Amino acid sequence: MNLQKPAAPVEGGGGFLRIRLDLAYDGGPFSGWAVQPGLRTVQGVLEEALELLIRRPVRVTVAGRTDAGVHARGQVVHLDLAEAEWFGLNRGAGLDPAVALLRRLRGALSRGLGDLAGAIQVHRVSVAPEGFDARFSALWRRYSYRIADGPALWDPLGRSTTLWHKEPLDTGLLNAGAGLLLGLQDFRSYCKPREGSTTIRDLQRFEFSRGADGVIVTTVQADAFCHNMVRSLVGSALYVGAGREAPEWLHERLLARQRDARSVLAAPHPLVLEEVAYPSGTGLLARAELTRARRA
């Protein structure tokens, strides 16, 4: 049986459907992605909007949890709905349920956010292929991080998404150090470990390039990231780019497998989750099972 064929729901079938949401958000007003009692989070606002529409609590699974202040352009989540709930979204208007949910969810988010309307935008709703898991099926996540190294590059209009760094940075030194960290490694020195979770990750891209506007754009891509990993990588690399440490220092820290007084986190506000990639066809379920096995 091919478990990866796109779902073809039939009204009245009585089963459950996995729904994929593609969304973006400005992380500035939120205390991170994950639900926290008494705090406004992206997940909390999204689930409240879904509960308003579905009329029951709805839990979503996210591709990559983001810290407080971190943004996303390419976040992905999934949720499971009964077929009756899915087909009831159009209220008998003959509208595609995906279109109906997109429209109604945008309205519910706008009402829930109030003065922050627009801080969370759902761009696409679709029935996911069988075997899809927003978290475990992902092949990789890609983040960007913008750095303006010097007052001449400090644009007030971009201050909410760009690090203003006082010292000039050498992209050659940055890339020399970053390149030493690529591959399947134990990133314990660059993570805040969670109990029961591994710190072994496959770092596929870690590179710095200066754009036409002079701002340095950092690209960091891995199969997955442990807590604070991207901000720790960038924060440590800044020592190298400023000439205060040799490029090899980043690798020496990696091999030490411990956090110490030199472990620094870059500011969260320039960090953006840009894209999450998934396999096509029969690769979805196999990828999810492999990732779960590795995490265990």
ABEGO torsion letter per residue (X at the ends): XBAABBBBBBBGAGBBBBBBBBBBBBAAABBEABBBBGBBBAAAAAAAAAAAAAGBBBBBBBABBBBBGBBBAABBBBBBBBAAAAAAAAGGAGBBAAAAAAAAAAAAAAAAAEAABGABBBABBBBBBBGBBAAAABABBBBBBBBBBEAAABBAAAAAABBBBABBBBAAAAAAAAAAABEBBBAAAABBBBBGBBABBBBABBBBBBBAAGBBBBBBBBABBBBGAAAAAAAAAAAAAAGABBAAAAAAAAAAGBBBAABBBBBAAABBBABBBBBBEAAAAAAAAAAAAAAX
